[in-house]
Amino acid sequence: MRFFGLLLVATLSVFSQDSFTHVVRPVLENRCLKCHGPAMQMGKLDLRSRAAALKGSGKGPALVPGDPEKSPLYRHIAGIEKPTMPMDGTLKAEEIEAFKSWIASGAPWEGTLAGPAAANRANDLKKLEQWTVPAGVREQWTYRQPAKSAVPRNAEAHPIDAFLKASLDKQGLTMAPAASRHTLVRRAYLDLLGLPPTAAQVAEFVDDKSAGAWEKLIDKLLASPHYGERWGRHWMDVARYADSNGYEHDFDRPNAWRYRDYVIQSFNRDTPFNIFLTEQLAGDEMDQTSYDRLIATAFLRNYAKVGFREKDNPQFRYEYLDDMIATLGRGVMGLTVQCARCHNHKFDPIGQADYYRLQSTLWGYVEVDHPLVPEPEAKAYETAMKQNAEQVKPLRDEIKIIEQPYREKLLEAKYRKWPENIQKAVFTPEKDRTPGQVLLANQIIRTTAVTPAEIDRVISVADRSKKDRLEAQVREIEKNKPKPIPVAMGITDGDYRFTPDGAGDEAAPGKGLKREVIEGSYLADGTRPYSVPASHFLYGGDMYAKGSETQPGFVAALDDGNSPTALPRPSGKTSGRRLALAQWLTSPGHPTTARVAINRIWHHHFGRGIVTTLDNFGKTGEPPTHPELLDWLAVEFQDRGWSMKQMHKLMMTSRAYQMSSEFSTDQNLAKDAANLYWWRFKQQRLEAEVLRDQIMASAGTLNAKMFGPAIFPELPQEVLESTDKGIWRKMADGPEVWRRSVYVYRKRGLPLPFFEVFDMPDQNITCGRRNVSTVPTQALTLMNNDWVIKQSARLADRVATEAGADPAARVKLLYQLAVARQPEAAELEKGVAFLRERSLSDLAHVMLNLNEFIYLR
Amino acid sequence: MKLPQGFVNRRNFLFEAGQGISGIALASLLNQDNLLGAACGGADAVNSPYRPKPTHFAPRAKRVISLFMSGGVSQMDTFDPKPALEKYAGQPLEGKGDIVVRQGHPGPLMPSPFKFQRYGHGGLPISELFPNVAKHADSLAVIRSLKGRSNDHVMASYELASGSIRMGWPSVGAWVAYGLGSENQNLPAYVVVYDARGGPFGGPSNWSAGYMPAAYQGTIFRSAGDPIFDLKPPKGIAPEQMGARLKMLDELNEMDLKKNPGNSELSARISAYELAFRMQGCAPEAVNVDGESEATKKLYGLDNPITAPFGRQCLIARRLAERGVRFIQMYHGGIGNQNTDTWDAHGNVKDNHTMHAAESDLPIAGLLTDLKARGLFDDTLVIWHSEFGRMPISQRGLGRDHNPGTQSIWMAGAKIQGGQAIGASDDFGYQAEQQVLNVHDFHATLLHLLGMDHTRLTYHYQGRNMRLTDVYGVPIPQIVKS
């Protein structure tokens, strides 16, 4: 047999050896061994070695070298015999063919197969680490720097319109006429503020016949503090902002709201987008830092977090970093960089090397609560806390000594309650315990505690009074604890291996992460230059399969190589890597940052992006419908100092933005039913938050108070019972919670049902574009939800008070408050007729359900 | 300029772009006196997110009833007897590397306090905890080697629900609703009923639609009263009054529609009100067990306060199955007091499992019997599982800690060959050893039985065709073979 094998190998053709290595072996390893390999041998067939394949199953050999037609292995993969193999889908025709010729040529085999790819790993790893961007990538639009092309010359004066008109003309599509002034004013208010205009605000615009009336309105709205509440919320979708940790314990994040307020204020201040981004990535590293900039670093920390005994689970750090990279990739660069965690990107020119460069850039991060007081004050607080603890300690030790005899007695009584075998383990002297008893005794002894209350029940009067005196002293000292200082949840650089314990982080004695013997500290104090702990390339994304040490850097396909990968900080406390990342992202040559940002602004104004996949500009995203316009806007955005407010005004002053949404022609519908060329304005279903705000604005109940800790709208008992972790404070349904939706507590484990049903995105992952669905539960909510009905009753009350008893006046005011216009004659007539039979609350509730109410038009 | 390829069909969901159905149907519905009976089975599916969709190949099951035992059931005490635990009782578990426990330190090996017996022609061993389920032994395919990735309740629950231990991924029910739609447009395709003591670990994320549209997320049904939140108007609004509001709404929306030609979103929204209105009649009818015979009620244990709560859930499961709901998720055990209200037997496995088995054994057996009697068993997949198994070593002498190394689950119905045990754990039940299966394999199997190829059921997101099974999963051969 051995001789035969040697002979066979000697006569191999190069081709069949090749086909074993390149086709047969990978198929066997990846497709067959799962069921016929180390884990199991289905049908008693093992395909790990040639010998085993020749032995075959109980029914005979699987492989007959030289004769594919007689080899069950071939017959089953070719479907000649049933069942066709593999079970999870047939092989490609060329693979089946390769098996056939491989068997025909004698089925040469090399070694024993272990499982997928194990053998080639070292080779593979090297290739992956040394990966470079394929040639010619920069010719694809995504990776090319945006450049302004000439604005098309046609009748349109506004550059946006000129670009759009050029493509409309080419398609033979007719542009819609301008929308009515009533429609426009509601559109502008809902779009920029997320609130409907009042009757007076409508009149102010409608009656302003001056040429600059529209621009004046836009300026006024952009200056409103409510603008930041609306547009800041869009960014919070990208930033996966929430007020709780998520996962099992869903701990409250008591300071998360400071980030939310920072975002709102940044929009209101029109912080240039490049600065806004830099603050969020590296606020702690900027030359001039500020409380706001420290608060901004929460952007990177907004990930869902396990937050309990984290030290026992070091793998989570990789998950948090992955979430950061996904957020930066999709939210800022418009690329699905996170796909390259375990392998090179399947579609885009992004290597695993890119992923680990980015990971290395972020690797130094540690979670920190930045004090929001001057440094001396923060230091003084820390010192005072420490001193206080030191003063208390000897007193507490004394108390322990008094309690000790009682504790011991009580412990023994507790041990005596266990079944006999456990008692025996506990009471056997340590040296005489069997190995099993050691474990058992250990478990019981370490987890049996006596509470002070239990001791107090048995303590002698004399000891009790001694203890009471000491405790009184402790309380007296603790009164002098300093008042907590305000802090912001954020990040900075440090050494994660020394992160202090958080809530619930104390590992059980003797348990916990086995740390390498290292010296270091959590935060650099500036006395020695800070250096980032080493990070490694991970083969297959597996934290235990470490490759070379990684260096910081960026996504190569987007990188012209001119940006430094670290900007050393004078303080020496951080690495400057994140600042370098921000500088690179906002450098004029960066291909995607400005495009992604401007496309998102366009999407929110027009209801659809020029690239519809807001967070995916790669091959699997959609190409831009108007590439020249996108680039023109991206460059213009940077030329205007990354001012978002200027871009709003630019877009809203276009004719395209002011078109009617009700217009249509048969020809347009036939040619472009989806309105891809923007021949009419796209109606947009209001987002969940805007819908809730609009209901309160119409009813006159909205409390415009801004900022601060979150509000908790009432939830049905059953919803609260679906989870018992984290917090949901009890707040009565009243003005205190009738604040804008941006202030509603975002609990990861329990989204507000009203928001959820209207497509609020999952709060745990960065979201580019929200889903817009139309489902019966939305109808049920608006029809039957107690809160909606109560608000509609308040709307009715308001109308009764303000319009008086005249039914026509009531109908008119209802239309004004709900849809910001006067009813048409038919509507007025219908409304008045309805009121003859039905109550005002009935009609008010109908108004809050109208399609017109739910859409921006 | 070239139109982006696949622009409309790939990105837009059917129910976003309605088919131009007018709201006349709502008006006619409003004029009907009685919405019950025949109306609840009917299906005008055109504008519904739950419109039935074709399978990839002939399905073995039309629907799934998933019975999830929250907290983690001990395999050594239920479906995976380990005589070696008797022999080595009180000794350390050695030769298995570091024993990773969730709480404290490892204890010594602990035999099961429960006796096992073989049942049925297949001779399947089942512990004394499940005398009634054991009568169906020849219908159960027990899997003894399902290995998970986390010993944390929430992550492990998410893994079973979605294939990922992270938050934010669509649950298997959402995938099924997305892939198959529903046979009944008057009820949600994916219904969740949780234990009266509270929801499972991890809460609503367990039935989330993740990145998919909200339509596919599980809808919570309460097992008493109005099953869906906001199903009925609050007290003080008579049905007739709400009818008048809806009629007015419908007429005004129709007028509005005429001003917006070619806008299918608006007509879809009108249809959504119509569906909602029908749901108002059909959902309460689906959970109302009053009309069931005394014999049926007894079959599910409704006559006994211990079995009645889960019995009611199981009976509702059958009623939903009859009415064409696609994915029926029942939770037994809910967060309240974790150690007693769920299967999380850290303190005392004997007390804990005795209590929870007593609550659920008869109802589950009743469900299986009833499905068989009504001819539903062969095209319904029933799954019994939890988030992980438990440790063969003791926690403080009487309890058992979490163990994702293996768990025993069973599948039944859908013409699955019963009476078989698939895979095996090691001698002590610590780790899956033979035919080690992961959650992706389990999900691939489930989809396969429903007529779907898990590699072809995809949803485009983040530039990728996402799958429930990621890039893994092989249907379990012994289950899917016909």
Interface residues (C-beta under 8 A of the other chain):
Chain A: K34 C35 A39 M40 M42 P83 P86 M87 D88 G89 S167 K170 Q171 G246 Y247 E248 D250 A304 V306 E319 R330 T336 Q338 C339 K346 F347 D348 W418 P419 N421 I422 A425 T434 P435 G436 Q437 L439 L440 N442 Q443 I444 R446 T447 A508 G510 K511 T612 T613 D615 N616 G618 K619 T620 G621 E622 P623 T625 H626 S661 E662 S664 L669 A673 A674 L676 Q683 R685 P716 E718 V719 E721 S722 T723 D724 K725 R748 G749 L750 P751 P753 E756 V757 F758 D759 D762 N764 I765 N771 V772 S773 T774 V775 P776 T777 Q778 A779 L780 T781 M783 N784 N785 D786 I789 A826 E827 K830 F834 E837 R838 D842 L843 H845 V846 N849 L850 N851 E852 I854 Y855
Chain B: M1 L3 P4 F7 V8 R11 F13 F15 E16 G18 P49 G90 Q91 P92 Q103 G104 H105 P106 G107 P108 L109 D152 H153 V154 M155 R166 M167 G168 P188 Y194 G198 G199 F201 G202 G203 P204 S205 S208 G210 Y211 M212 P213 A214 A215 Q217 T219 I220 R222 I228 F229 D230 L231 K232 P233 P234 I237 Q241 M242 A244 R245 L246 M248 L249 E251 L252 N253 M255 D256 L257 K259 N260 P261 G262 N263 E265 L266 A268 R269 I270 A272 Y273 L275 A276 F277 M279 Q280 I335 G336 I393 S394 Q395 R396 G397 L398 G423 Q434 Q435 V436 A444 D453 H454 T455 H460 Q462 G463 R464 G473 V474 P475 P477 V480 K481
